Amino acid sequence: MISFSFLGEAYQTDRIIGHVKGDASGPVLVFFGGVHGNERSGVVALKRVFNYLAANNIRIRGEILGLAGNLEALQNNQRFMRHDLNRIWNREFQNADNGSNSPSQIEINNASEFEKTDQRELFQLITPFLQQGRECFFLDLHTTSSPSIPFIAINDQLTNRDFALKFPVPTVLGIEEYLEGTILSFLNDFGHVALAFEAGQHDSPDSIDSHEAFVFQAMEVAGLLPKEAISEQERYRLLLHEQGGRLHGLFEVFFRHALPSDAHEFKMNQGFSNFDKIEQAQVLAIDHTGEIHSPDSGHIFMPLYQDQGDDGFFLVKRIPRWALVVSRWLRGIRFDAALTWLPGVSRSKDYPEAIHVNKKIARFLSRQLFHLLGYRRKKETEAETLYVRREVKLPDHFSK
Ligand SMILES: [Zn+2]
């Protein structure tokens, strides 16, 4: 049991925030709160939801489990103690050859003792759901350092898209090309829907309401609750819609301003909210080299207004409707198979889900095309780019 305070109130939580089992034939919803310790709103919202379910004696179909992430960091109101708990979920395939990924083959890697304990305990608690053939949804509750409307972030798999689009908020694809070792990527590789819901700014009371609204909505969307079961349901739907509905749809990350290790004095210009529209060449931040201009027009995404973290900001663009239709179609017919007929494009010999693109010969192939086909950029050298199909997991030696 740990204690923490949030917005002047004291709270206590165990690793398991709540667990309700209903009819065993229904799906399983697993929520994470406080994977980043300074993002306490998700934990508070989950406590509220479990209290509500208990107080009103609500019967659910399926099962709902709420887990607290980085306990020590929650207590200290820090993002993490030694290692970011959302960057250490890399899998070791001890036996990649037989194509099996049973949890016993997974090694929890070498995080510090603090986060290692959290990771080990979380992993033990979710292991029973990973392979049992029940429909599972993993939903990770976060907040941001800048003010933000609520939004969803997913790895671009069609099942994730379908689930995410049921919520009246923007959904951002493609962030996984920039982040290694997130819980979501790890869980996606088991074939389950996994998404992050970012409710708003870290210390805003609205973030708790948005998180709570999302949790109830997710229970409804996944079929755990009949619509009429919760009188609050409509209010929650409206709350999310009011905040995020204007930007409902899919956005893709197309630019990241990374902070190099020798960067100093990086400072975002004040006043940006997540998803604010920006123009090409607009001044977004400064560092020791001077002003940092936007390379293109679009929407600003995750501007950094805190000390910990090494992404200055991202830029996102709305994905046009035709691209969504086309990408679904191209993925359905596995159009990617035809790509390897082109000069400079070859499928990896060891691993058929990876494609090598020689940058000199196949210059004309853009990253956008690979995104449409459901691939993500995994590695880039001067000579070639390695793309990997998002629906599957690459053995770890590929990323080294
Ligand atoms: Zn977070």
Residues whose N, C-alpha, C, O or C-beta is under 5 A from the ligand:
A	BS01	ZN	H36 E39 H142 T143
